[in-house]
Amino acid sequence: MSESTKTSWRIAGEEVVSCNCSWGCPCQFNALPTTGHCEATGAWQINDGYFGNCRLEGVRFAAVVWWPGAIHEGNGVWRTNVDEQATKEQREALVALASGQHGGTYWEVFAAVCPNRPEPLFAPITFNVDREKRHATVRVPDLIESDVEPDEKPCDRRGTQGPHRVAEWLRI
């Protein structure tokens, strides 16, 4: 797609992503998923943004993603979920953004490794983040129940045990 047919966009806000692997996401380190396949969720709450002339402040959207092996091996399935409170124009904008056809390395990479795109869903999304405590919850009824919290198990370089910035629990 040529640059001239891409819609100008920008989003800024909070993101929560988690997967079914052991902490550390092996796929990010060129290793195979803990269970042999990858199941993941990602959710975004936009605090400031636009897609073309469509303002996106306050809109939430999420994705449920599955790969038969490692992410980089491809053939994944990506289902976009947009909060039911979004307007029709906002829904269309976020589905278009997630398609990867309007640029942005993140979206382009996931479009390449997730060619299977079922119809998007429009449902209520609950999204709560406490950045200071490193806690987050994401809920989409009958689809996503994700709780992210610091991992209390590892030790730091000094041997001190305490909270670390990794996701530990996911239930899809």
N, C-alpha and C positions, 0 to 999 in steps of 0.2 A: 504494500500500500504506500503510495507516495506521501510525502510530508504534507502536501497541500490538502489531502483528503482527511487528515487527522484532525480531531477536535482538540483545541487547547484545553488543558485541565490542570488542576492543582488540588491536592487534598493534604490536610494536616490534622492530626488528632491522635487518638490512642489506638493501639493495635494489640490484640491478644491472640497468640498462636500456640497450639499445643498438638502433640501427636501421641501415638500409642507406643512409642519406643521408650527404652530406658532413657534416663536423662542424658542430655548431651546430643541428641538427634544424630545418630550415625550417618545419615544421608549428607549432613553438612560437612562430614569429614571423610568423604569418599569410601564409606563403609556400607554394608548392607543393613537394612532395617532389623531391629531386634527380633521381630516375629516373622521376618521374611517378606512382609508387605508393609505398606504405610497407610495409616488412616490418620487424618489430621483435620483440625478445624482452624479457621482464622476468622477473626471478627474485628471490625473497625468502627469507631465512633468518630465522625468527622466534626472537628471543632471549627474549621475554616476551610472553605474550598468551593470550587466551581468546576463545571464541565460545560464548556462553551458559555452560553448565557444562563445556564441553570445553576443556581446557588445550592450548595450542599450542606451548609451548616446544620448541625444537629441530627443529621441522618446517620443511621446505623446500617451496616450490611455485614454479611458473613458468608463463609464458604465451607462446605463439607467436601473433603477431598480424599480420594482413595487411589492407591497405586498397587498393581499386582506384585511389584518388587520395589527396588530402590527408586527414589524420585527421578534421578538422572536417567534411568532406563525408559522412562516415559510410559505411554499408554494409560495415563491416569484419567480419572473421572472427577470433574469439578462441577459442583452445583452451587450456583450463586443464590443467596437468600437476602432479600432486601426487606427492611422493616416495613410492616404494613402501614405505618404512619407516613411513609414517604409519598410524595405526589407521583402521579404518573410520569411526569417529566424526570423527576429524580430517580425513579425506578429504572427508566430507560437509560439514563445517563450512567448509573452504576453497573448495569448489565453490560453496557458498551465498554466502560472502562475495564472491567474484569476480563473482557474478551481479549485484551492485549492488542487490539487493532488500532489503538490511539496512542501507542508509545508507553514508555515507562518500563525500565528493565524488569522490574518485579512482575508486572502483568504479562510482558512478552515471554519471559522464561516460563511462567506457569501455563501460558497458552500453548507453548511448544511441548511441554511434558504432560499436559492434560487435554488431549484432543477431543475427549468425550465430554460433551456439555449438555446434560439434560436440561429441560425447561427450568427457568429460575422459579423460586418460590417466594411468596410474599406473606410473611408471618411476623408476629410480634417478636422483637429481639430485646432481651434484657441484657444490659452491658454495664458492669460495675467494675471500676478500677481504683485501687488505692496504691498509687505509685510508690509512696513512701514505704509502705509495708510490703510491697511487692505481691499484693493479692489481687486477683481478678476473678470474676465469675461471668460466664456467658451462658444464656439460655435461649433456645428456640424450641418451643413446645414440640415434643415427639421427634426431635432431631438432634439438638445439641444440649449437652449438660457438661460444661467444662469449668473446672475450678483450678486456678493456677496459684501456687504459693511457693515461698522459698523452700529449698531443700535443706533440711536440718542435719543431714547425715555427713556430708563431706567435711574435711578439715581444710583450713587454709594453709599457706606456707609455714606458718608458725605452729601448726598443730592445733589451732583453736577451732573447736567445733561451733557451728552457728549457721544462721540462715544464709543461703546463697541464691543468686538470681537465676534459678532454673525452674522450668515447669516440671511437675512431678506426677500429676494425676489427670487423667482424661477418661471420660465415659461418653461414648457416642451411642 
